[in-house]
Amino acid sequence: MSALLLALLTACGHAKAGTALPKGDDAAAYVTAKFDGAMKALTAKLGNERNISASVDSYFRIDDKWDHTQLTASRLGEPEARIVQQHSLRDPDETRDDFSPASGSVDYIHLGKHYSSLAPTPWVSMPKKPGGNGPICAWLGTIEVCNMVDAVLASVEANKAAVISAGSLPSGETELVVNVTLDAILKEHVEILPDALRSKITEAIRHQIIITKVTIEADSTVKQISMNGTLDKDSHHIEMSQEFHFTGEAKAQDFPSAPDASQVTVLPDQAAVADFNRRTDELQNHVS
């Protein structure tokens, strides 16, 4: 989380249904206060609830290079089981499922055809990390929303006028609309580009705006964040769409059984895991 997010101490206020707030300092104070309450509630929700699922849809294009990935994530039970499923809409063979069973000492990854060169079996296993799954914003399915929120806060911190509108909806939800710079999106790792494409992002392009909408429920929980924009600048065409939302309760059928040992390649230690991750990263298409 950003230093600004951690430092915010303002309690959330409640606007009347349909009320829009003025631009400038008042709107900026309101959005930061709303985000403070929302992220505290988000932290509590993800840290305490053991029955939740979410999805991320991510599309990015620069000129003729593009990628489109969808991700679903679920967690259930105590001790907790987690499953994260990723697939590319550009390459149907580029799939990967990360599965952490509730019991046992190992985690599993199921490799799609695109990754078949990484192991002689469809599954690999690795030792579970000491101390569990780590911070809330360190696992797929959550890191995306944390990075998106950090990008919004960075834009508001840099320019109070970035807040276009902040108002309460008749449903009791709050919708925030913010001008987020592409620079903030890249710096907060909402979108990660290879060096060859990052070099095309000029300073003028970095300051272009991606409209971001955040829906916060009446209990201050983030419900959905979407970033959408089309940019034409310095002879480059860029399209971006990133959407995160909670999808409800996790279900037992979302989680596979542990694979048979004959289908698993064992990564015995962190050195083997690091080598596997390096080779995986080389195979990932990203935006290309």
VOBA-1610 file (N, C-alpha, C; in pm, whole numbers, padded with zeros to 5 digits, always signed):
BEGIN
Met+00082-00119+00000Met+00000+00000+00000Met+00086+00125+00000Ser+00036+00233-00056Ser+00111+00358-00061Ser+00119+00422+00076Ala+00219+00509+00095Ala+00234+00578+00222Ala+00111+00664+00250Leu+00054+00725+00145Leu-00065+00807+00163Leu-00179+00724+00220Leu-00198+00604+00164Leu-00308+00519+00208Leu-00290+00483+00354Leu-00168+00447+00393Leu-00143+00407+00530Leu-00157+00523+00627Ala-00132+00645+00578Ala-00134+00761+00666Ala-00273+00821+00685Leu-00366+00788+00597Leu-00498+00849+00605Leu-00570+00807+00731Leu-00621+00902+00806Leu-00689+00872+00931Leu-00830+00929+00935Thr-00873+00994+00828Thr-01003+01059+00826Thr-01113+00956+00821Ala-01215+00971+00903Ala-01327+00877+00902Ala-01416+00905+00783Cys-01480+00800+00732Cys-01568+00817+00616Cys-01694+00891+00655Gly-01736+00984+00570Gly-01864+01050+00587Gly-01969+00981+00503His-02091+01025+00513His-02200+00965+00436His-02274+01075+00362Ala-02274+01069+00229Ala-02345+01168+00147Ala-02487+01120+00124Lys-02576+01212+00098Lys-02712+01177+00064Lys-02716+01115-00075Ala-02817+01030-00096Ala-02827+00959-00224Ala-02828+01057-00339Gly-02742+01033-00435Gly-02738+01114-00556Gly-02657+01241-00542Thr-02605+01269-00424Thr-02532+01393-00401Thr-02394+01389-00466Ala-02362+01491-00544Ala-02228+01503-00603Ala-02150+01606-00523Leu-02024+01582-00506Leu-01941+01674-00430Leu-01867+01769-00523Pro-01830+01889-00472Pro-01759+01985-00556Pro-01619+01937-00588Lys-01561+01996-00691Lys-01424+01964-00728Lys-01328+02034-00632Gly-01201+01998-00645Gly-01099+02065-00565Gly-01075+01998-00432Asp-01042+02081-00331Asp-00999+02027-00202Asp-01106+01940-00137Asp-01233+01982-00139Asp-01339+01906-00073Asp-01354+01768-00136Ala-01354+01762-00268Ala-01368+01633-00336Ala-01246+01546-00310Ala-01128+01605-00312Ala-01007+01527-00287Ala-01007+01471-00145Ala-01049+01552-00047Ala-01056+01505+00090Ala-01157+01393+00104Tyr-01269+01409+00032Tyr-01374+01307+00038Tyr-01327+01176-00021Val-01260+01181-00136Val-01218+01057-00200Val-01111+00987-00118Thr-01018+01063-00058Thr-00917+00999+00025Thr-00979+00938+00150Ala-01076+01008+00208Ala-01144+00953+00325Ala-01221+00828+00288Lys-01289+00830+00175Lys-01363+00714+00130Lys-01270+00595+00106Phe-01155+00623+00044Phe-01061+00515+00018Phe-01002+00460+00147Asp-00978+00547+00244Asp-00926+00500+00371Asp-01023+00400+00433Gly-01149+00439+00441Gly-01250+00349+00496Gly-01266+00224+00412Ala-01263+00241+00280Ala-01282+00127+00190Ala-01169+00027+00203Met-01045+00075+00212Met-00933-00017+00221Met-00926-00084+00358Lys-00965-00014+00462Lys-00971-00079+00593Lys-01075-00190+00591Ala-01190-00162+00529Ala-01293-00265+00519Ala-01248-00378+00428Leu-01177-00343+00319Leu-01126-00445+00228Leu-01025-00534+00299Thr-00936-00473+00378Thr-00838-00550+00453Thr-00907-00646+00549Ala-01008-00595+00619Ala-01081-00681+00712Ala-01154-00793+00639Lys-01213-00759+00524Lys-01288-00858+00448Lys-01198-00970+00398Leu-01085-00932+00339Leu-00994-01032+00284Leu-00915-01101+00394Gly-00891-01031+00504Gly-00814-01092+00611Gly-00895-01184+00699Asn-01025-01157+00711Asn-01107-01232+00806Asn-01203-01330+00741Glu-01257-01295+00625Glu-01353-01384+00560Glu-01282-01502+00495Arg-01346-01615+00499Arg-01287-01737+00442Arg-01380-01798+00339Asn-01459-01713+00276Asn-01553-01763+00178Asn-01581-01650+00079Ile-01490-01634-00019Ile-01498-01518-00107Ile-01435-01549-00242Ser-01487-01486-00346Ser-01428-01502-00480Ser-01426-01367-00550Ala-01335-01355-00647Ala-01319-01229-00720Ala-01271-01259-00861Ser-01284-01161-00948Ser-01235-01178-01085Ser-01166-01051-01132Val-01072-01069-01225Val-00999-00958-01287Val-00998-00982-01437Asp-01037-00880-01513Asp-01029-00885-01658Asp-00934-00775-01703Ser-00825-00812-01770Ser-00720-00716-01802Ser-00688-00720-01952Tyr-00704-00603-02016Tyr-00674-00590-02160Tyr-00586-00468-02180Phe-00480-00485-02259Phe-00393-00372-02291Phe-00341-00389-02432Arg-00346-00279-02510Arg-00293-00278-02647Arg-00209-00153-02667Ile-00094-00171-02730Ile-00017-00058-02779Ile+00019-00087-02924Asp-00038-00008-03014Asp-00025-00029-03159Asp-00073-00171-03193Asp+00012-00257-03247Asp-00032-00391-03285Asp+00003-00497-03181Lys+00054-00456-03065Lys+00088-00549-02958Lys-00021-00547-02852Trp-00066-00664-02808Trp-00176-00665-02712Trp-00177-00793-02629Asp-00250-00787-02519Asp-00273-00904-02436Asp-00408-00887-02368His-00474-00999-02344His-00603-00999-02276His-00609-01122-02186Thr-00611-01099-02057Thr-00608-01208-01959Thr-00724-01196-01863Gln-00783-01311-01830Gln-00888-01316-01730Gln-00842-01403-01614Leu-00878-01363-01495Leu-00836-01432-01374Leu-00954-01444-01280Thr-00970-01560-01220Thr-01067-01579-01112Thr-00994-01633-00990Ala-01035-01589-00873Ala-00969-01630-00750Ala-01074-01659-00643Ser-01052-01768-00568Ser-01143-01805-00460Ser-01063-01851-00340Arg-01118-01827-00221Arg-01059-01875-00096Arg-01171-01925-00008Leu-01145-02032+00066Leu-01253-02097+00141Leu-01196-02173+00260Gly-01263-02161+00375Gly-01235-02247+00489Gly-01129-02197+00584Glu-01113-02268+00694Glu-01012-02240+00796Glu-00967-02372+00855Pro-00845-02423+00826Pro-00745-02356+00742Pro-00794-02335+00599Glu-00728-02246+00531Glu-00780-02191+00406Glu-00729-02263+00282Ala-00820-02286+00188Ala-00783-02330+00053Ala-00795-02211-00040Arg-00702-02204-00137Arg-00705-02096-00237Arg-00687-02155-00376Ile-00756-02095-00472Ile-00738-02132-00612Ile-00739-02004-00695Val-00641-01990-00783Val-00635-01879-00877Val-00621-01938-01016Gln-00714-01905-01104Gln-00713-01959-01241Gln-00694-01844-01338Gln-00591-01857-01424Gln-00561-01754-01523Gln-00569-01813-01663His-00626-01738-01755His-00621-01781-01895His-00617-01661-01987Ser-00548-01680-02097Ser-00531-01575-02197Ser-00639-01587-02303Leu-00699-01474-02340Leu-00797-01475-02449Leu-00730-01464-02584Arg-00601-01438-02584Arg-00526-01434-02710Arg-00475-01573-02746Asp-00434-01648-02646Asp-00380-01782-02667Asp-00452-01878-02572Pro-00548-01957-02620Pro-00625-02046-02532Pro-00539-02151-02463Asp-00419-02176-02512Asp-00330-02273-02448Asp-00253-02214-02330Glu-00260-02081-02315Glu-00187-02015-02207Glu-00276-02007-02083Thr-00279-02118-02008Thr-00358-02125-01886Thr-00268-02172-01771Arg-00307-02133-01652Arg-00233-02172-01531Arg-00327-02164-01413Asp-00328-02270-01332Asp-00408-02273-01210Asp-00315-02289-01090Asp-00318-02195-00997Asp-00240-02203-00874Asp-00333-02249-00762Phe-00303-02364-00702Phe-00392-02426-00604Phe-00317-02449-00474Ser-00370-02391-00366Ser-00315-02412-00232Ser-00419-02486-00150Pro-00401-02617-00125Pro-00500-02693-00047Pro-00504-02645+00097Ala-00615-02673+00164Ala-00628-02634+00305Ala-00530-02712+00393Ser-00501-02836+00356Ser-00412-02918+00437Ser-00288-02954+00357Gly-00190-03012+00425Gly-00069-03054+00358Gly+00038-02946+00360Ser+00154-02981+00309Ser+00271-02891+00316Ser+00314-02838+00180Val+00235-02868+00073Val+00275-02822-00060Val+00160-02751-00131Asp+00198-02661-00222Asp+00106-02597-00315Asp+00127-02658-00453Tyr+00027-02640-00541Tyr+00033-02700-00674Tyr+00008-02594-00782Ile+00064-02617-00899Ile+00034-02538-01018Ile+00001-02634-01131His-00113-02610-01195His-00149-02688-01313His-00110-02607-01436Leu-00034-02668-01525Leu+00021-02597-01640Leu-00058-02627-01767Gly-00101-02523-01835Gly-00163-02539-01966Gly-00059-02574-02071Lys-00106-02603-02191Lys-00018-02649-02299Lys+00094-02551-02328His+00067-02422-02318His+00168-02320-02346His+00290-02335-02255Tyr+00268-02388-02135Tyr+00375-02401-02036Tyr+00426-02545-02023Ser+00392-02631-02117Ser+00424-02773-02103Ser+00575-02802-02101Ser+00655-02711-02154Ser+00800-02733-02154Ser+00862-02713-02016Leu+00786-02660-01922Leu+00840-02633-01789Leu+00856-02758-01706Ala+00777-02862-01737Ala+00782-02984-01656Ala+00731-03100-01741Pro+00773-03224-01709Pro+00725-03340-01785Pro+00585-03385-01746Thr+00527-03323-01645Thr+00393-03357-01597Thr+00304-03233-01602Pro+00171-03252-01600Pro+00081-03136-01606Pro+00078-03053-01477Trp+00127-03112-01366Trp+00128-03041-01239Trp+00272-03029-01188Val+00298-02922-01113Val+00419-02914-01032Val+00376-02883-00889Ser+00460-02922-00795Ser+00434-02889-00654Ser+00554-02817-00597Met+00530-02740-00492Met+00636-02665-00426Met+00602-02652-00278Pro+00701-02635-00192Pro+00671-02621-00049Pro+00588-02496-00023Lys+00491-02509+00069Lys+00416-02391+00109Lys+00509-02290+00174Lys+00479-02163+00155Lys+00563-02058+00211Lys+00551-02058+00363Pro+00662-02036+00433Pro+00655-02025+00579Pro+00563-01911+00620Gly+00482-01934+00719Gly+00394-01828+00768Gly+00268-01811+00689Gly+00238-01904+00600Gly+00112-01898+00526Gly+00123-01824+00395Asn+00010-01764+00351Asn+00001-01706+00218Asn+00055-01563+00209Gly+00101-01506+00321Gly+00160-01374+00315Gly+00057-01262+00324Pro+00101-01137+00304Pro+00012-01021+00316Pro-00105-01029+00218Ile-00212-00961+00252Ile-00333-00963+00170Ile-00305-00919+00028Cys-00221-00817+00013Cys-00194-00763-00120Cys-00077-00833-00190Ala-00050-00957-00152Ala+00062-01029-00212Ala+00017-01150-00293Trp-00114-01174-00302Trp-00158-01291-00378Trp-00247-01249-00494Leu-00236-01327-00603Leu-00317-01299-00722Leu-00464-01303-00685Gly-00540-01210-00742Gly-00680-01197-00707Gly-00703-01083-00611Thr-00596-01038-00544Thr-00604-00924-00453Thr-00501-00817-00488Ile-00384-00858-00530Ile-00279-00761-00562Ile-00327-00663-00669Glu-00414-00712-00759Glu-00463-00624-00867Glu-00542-00507-00812Val-00635-00534-00720Val-00716-00424-00667Val-00632-00332-00579Cys-00534-00387-00506Cys-00445-00303-00426Cys-00366-00207-00515Asn-00314-00259-00626Asn-00237-00174-00717Asn-00326-00069-00783Met-00447-00106-00818Met-00539-00010-00880Met-00571+00104-00783Val-00598+00070-00658Val-00626+00172-00558Val-00505+00263-00538Asp-00385+00204-00533Asp-00265+00286-00518Asp-00247+00382-00634Ala-00282+00339-00756Ala-00272+00426-00873Ala-00369+00543-00863Val-00490+00516-00813Val-00587+00624-00795Val-00537+00723-00691Leu-00491+00673-00578Leu-00445+00762-00472Leu-00324+00843-00515Ala-00235+00782-00593Ala-00118+00856-00643Ala-00161+00971-00732Ser-00263+00948-00817Ser-00311+01054-00906Ser-00378+01165-00828Val-00455+01129-00725Val-00523+01231-00643Val-00421+01310-00562Glu-00320+01241-00511Glu-00216+01309-00434Glu-00141+01410-00521Ala-00117+01373-00648Ala-00043+01461-00738Ala-00128+01576-00790Asn-00260+01554-00799Asn-00347+01655-00857Asn-00486+01642-00797Lys-00521+01733-00707Lys-00651+01724-00641Lys-00767+01734-00739Ala-00743+01803-00852Ala-00849+01816-00952Ala-00872+01686-01029Ala-00795+01582-00997Ala-00814+01453-01065Ala-00948+01392-01032Val-01007+01430-00920Val-01138+01378-00882Val-01245+01445-00966Ile-01308+01369-01055Ile-01412+01425-01141Ile-01543+01435-01064Ser-01580+01328-00996Ser-01703+01328-00919Ser-01694+01225-00808Ala-01767+01251-00702Ala-01776+01157-00590Ala-01914+01175-00530Gly-01995+01074-00540Gly-02132+01090-00492Gly-02194+00958-00452Ser-02300+00968-00373Ser-02372+00851-00327Ser-02480+00813-00427Leu-02494+00683-00453Leu-02596+00632-00543Leu-02723+00597-00465Pro-02837+00593-00531Pro-02962+00558-00463Pro-02955+00423-00392Ser-02871+00333-00441Ser-02857+00200-00380Ser-02784+00205-00247Gly-02727+00321-00214Gly-02646+00332-00094Gly-02499+00316-00122Glu-02465+00275-00243Glu-02325+00265-00284Glu-02272+00404-00320Thr-02142+00416-00319Thr-02075+00540-00358Thr-01994+00515-00483Glu-02005+00603-00581Glu-01924+00593-00702Glu-01827+00708-00708Leu-01701+00675-00722Leu-01596+00774-00739Leu-01545+00767-00881Val-01529+00881-00946Val-01475+00887-01082Val-01352+00975-01077Val-01239+00920-01119Val-01111+00987-01103Val-01031+00979-01233Asn-00964+01089-01267Asn-00869+01089-01378Asn-00736+01031-01328Val-00705+00912-01372Val-00580+00846-01331Val-00484+00850-01449Thr-00362+00892-01424Thr-00265+00900-01532Thr-00210+00761-01566Leu-00173+00745-01692Leu-00109+00620-01732Leu+00023+00602-01656Asp+00087+00713-01623Asp+00210+00708-01545Asp+00187+00638-01411Ala+00080+00675-01342Ala+00049+00612-01213Ala+00017+00465-01231Ile-00054+00432-01337Ile-00090+00293-01365Ile+00033+00207-01385Leu+00132+00261-01456Leu+00255+00186-01479Leu+00342+00180-01354Lys+00353+00291-01284Lys+00437+00294-01164Lys+00382+00205-01053Glu+00250+00191-01045Glu+00189+00108-00941Glu+00165-00036-00989His+00220-00069-01106His+00219-00207-01157His+00078-00260-01184Val-00015-00170-01213Val-00145-00217-01261Val-00126-00288-01394Glu-00043-00231-01480Glu-00004-00292-01607Glu+00148-00297-01611Ile+00202-00415-01642Ile+00347-00434-01648Ile+00385-00461-01793Leu+00468-00374-01848Leu+00509-00386-01987Leu+00654-00431-01998Pro+00687-00509-02100Pro+00827-00542-02125Pro+00903-00416-02166Asp+01035-00419-02149Asp+01117-00300-02175Asp+01098-00245-02317Ala+01083-00333-02414Ala+01070-00288-02553Ala+00947-00202-02573Leu+00840-00229-02498Leu+00718-00150-02511Leu+00718-00031-02416Arg+00780-00045-02301Arg+00789+00069-02210Arg+00863+00185-02276Ser+00959+00154-02362Ser+01037+00259-02428Ser+00951+00341-02523Lys+00837+00288-02564Lys+00747+00362-02652Lys+00658+00460-02576Ile+00651+00445-02447Ile+00563+00529-02366Ile+00637+00659-02334Thr+00615+00760-02414Thr+00682+00889-02396Thr+00626+00960-02273Glu+00694+01067-02233Glu+00648+01144-02118Glu+00508+01200-02142Ala+00483+01243-02266Ala+00350+01296-02299Ala+00242+01188-02289Ile+00275+01067-02331Ile+00179+00956-02320Ile+00153+00924-02173Arg+00259+00926-02092Arg+00245+00894-01950Arg+00145+00985-01880His+00132+01108-01927His+00043+01202-01861His-00099+01199-01917Gln-00126+01108-02009Gln-00261+01092-02059Gln-00349+01024-01953Ile-00479+01043-01967Ile-00574+01006-01861Ile-00649+00876-01895Ile-00660+00790-01794Ile-00746+00672-01799Ile-00858+00694-01697Ile-00982+00699-01745Ile-01096+00721-01655Ile-01114+00599-01566Thr-01121+00624-01436Thr-01133+00516-01339Thr-01258+00536-01254Lys-01338+00430-01244Lys-01458+00433-01162Lys-01445+00331-01050Val-01478+00376-00930Val-01470+00290-00812Val-01607+00287-00747Thr-01659+00167-00726Thr-01786+00150-00657Thr-01759+00097-00518Ile-01807+00171-00417Ile-01787+00134-00277Ile-01924+00108-00215Glu-01939-00007-00150Glu-02067-00044-00092Glu-02094+00036+00035Ala-02216+00028+00083Ala-02257+00106+00199Ala-02172+00076+00323Asp-02118-00048+00331Asp-02033-00083+00445Asp-01888-00044+00424Ser-01862+00037+00320Ser-01729+00089+00286Ser-01640-00011+00214Thr-01692-00127+00177Thr-01613-00226+00105Thr-01606-00192-00043Val-01486-00202-00102Val-01472-00186-00246Val-01548-00300-00315Lys-01638-00265-00404Lys-01715-00365-00478Lys-01653-00390-00615Gln-01613-00281-00682Gln-01561-00293-00818Gln-01474-00172-00849Ile-01369-00195-00927Ile-01287-00086-00982Ile-01268-00114-01130Ser-01289-00014-01211Ser-01267-00028-01355Ser-01185+00088-01406Met-01089+00056-01495Met-01006+00156-01561Met-01019+00135-01711Asn-01067+00236-01782Asn-01091+00222-01925Asn-01047+00348-01998Gly-00976+00328-02109Gly-00935+00444-02187Gly-00875+00406-02320Thr-00884+00500-02416Thr-00821+00488-02547Thr-00739+00613-02569Leu-00611+00595-02598Leu-00519+00707-02612Leu-00454+00707-02749Asp-00445+00823-02811Asp-00371+00842-02936Asp-00279+00960-02916Lys-00150+00931-02906Lys-00053+01035-02874Lys+00084+00994-02926Asp+00158+01091-02980Asp+00295+01068-03027Asp+00304+00948-03121Ser+00208+00939-03211Ser+00204+00836-03315Ser+00180+00695-03261His+00130+00684-03138His+00099+00554-03081His-00050+00546-03043His-00106+00427-03062His-00245+00402-03024His-00245+00304-02907Ile-00310+00343-02797Ile-00313+00261-02676Ile-00457+00241-02632Glu-00490+00119-02597Glu-00621+00086-02540Glu-00598+00012-02409Met-00680+00043-02309Met-00667-00024-02181Met-00803-00047-02119Ser-00821-00166-02062Ser-00939-00197-01983Ser-00898-00292-01872Gln-00915-00248-01749Gln-00882-00332-01633Gln-01000-00324-01538Glu-01060-00440-01507Glu-01177-00442-01420Glu-01162-00548-01313Phe-01184-00508-01188Phe-01183-00598-01074Phe-01319-00592-01007His-01374-00707-00971His-01494-00706-00888His-01507-00836-00810Phe-01570-00825-00694Phe-01601-00944-00616Phe-01718-01015-00681Thr-01714-01147-00680Thr-01816-01225-00751Thr-01903-01309-00658Gly-01886-01292-00527Gly-01972-01364-00434Gly-01896-01465-00350Glu-01968-01565-00306Glu-01910-01665-00218Glu-01837-01773-00298Ala-01728-01823-00240Ala-01660-01938-00298Ala-01740-02064-00272Lys-01720-02164-00357Lys-01792-02290-00343Lys-01691-02405-00340Ala-01726-02511-00272Ala-01636-02625-00260Ala-01596-02679-00396Gln-01689-02673-00493Gln-01658-02727-00626Gln-01561-02640-00704Asp-01528-02521-00652Asp-01427-02436-00717Asp-01287-02493-00701Phe-01269-02586-00606Phe-01137-02633-00570Phe-01117-02777-00615Pro-01005-02806-00683Pro-00979-02943-00728Pro-00929-03029-00613Ser-00926-03158-00636Ser-00860-03249-00543Ser-00709-03243-00570Ala-00632-03280-00471Ala-00487-03287-00492Ala-00458-03389-00602Pro-00372-03356-00698Pro-00344-03448-00809Pro-00269-03573-00764Asp-00282-03678-00843Asp-00207-03800-00818Asp-00057-03773-00831Ala+00022-03837-00748Ala+00166-03812-00746Ala+00231-03836-00882Ser+00174-03929-00961Ser+00233-03958-01093Ser+00217-03841-01189Gln+00129-03746-01157Gln+00103-03631-01243Gln+00176-03505-01198Val+00263-03520-01098Val+00325-03404-01034Val+00477-03409-01043Thr+00537-03299-01087Thr+00682-03279-01079Thr+00710-03199-00953Val+00794-03252-00866Val+00820-03189-00737Val+00933-03087-00749Leu+00905-02965-00705Leu+01009-02862-00690Leu+01046-02863-00542Pro+01160-02920-00506Pro+01186-02954-00365Pro+01222-02837-00275Asp+01273-02727-00332Asp+01320-02619-00246Asp+01303-02485-00317Gln+01338-02376-00248Gln+01317-02242-00302Gln+01406-02214-00423Ala+01522-02278-00432Ala+01607-02260-00550Ala+01538-02316-00674Ala+01475-02433-00659Ala+01402-02492-00771Ala+01281-02409-00807Val+01214-02355-00706Val+01097-02269-00730Val+01139-02142-00804Ala+01250-02081-00762Ala+01298-01959-00827Ala+01332-01985-00973Asp+01395-02097-01001Asp+01428-02132-01140Asp+01301-02155-01221Phe+01203-02221-01161Phe+01075-02245-01229Phe+01007-02111-01260Asn+01005-02021-01164Asn+00941-01890-01186Asn+01012-01811-01295Arg+01145-01820-01299Arg+01221-01750-01404Arg+01184-01804-01542Arg+01178-01934-01555Arg+01145-01994-01684Arg+00999-01967-01722Thr+00912-01961-01622Thr+00772-01928-01648Thr+00760-01787-01704Asp+00831-01694-01642Asp+00825-01555-01686Asp+00873-01540-01829Glu+00973-01618-01868Glu+01023-01613-02005Glu+00919-01659-02106Leu+00829-01749-02062Leu+00728-01803-02152Leu+00602-01718-02158Gln+00579-01638-02055Gln+00458-01559-02053Gln+00461-01455-02165Asn+00349-01445-02235Asn+00342-01355-02349Asn+00338-01209-02308His+00269-01178-02200His+00245-01038-02163His+00189-00965-02287Val+00226-00840-02303Val+00182-00762-02419Val+00285-00782-02528Ser+00250-00855-02633Ser+00349-00879-02738Ser+00280-00897-02872
//
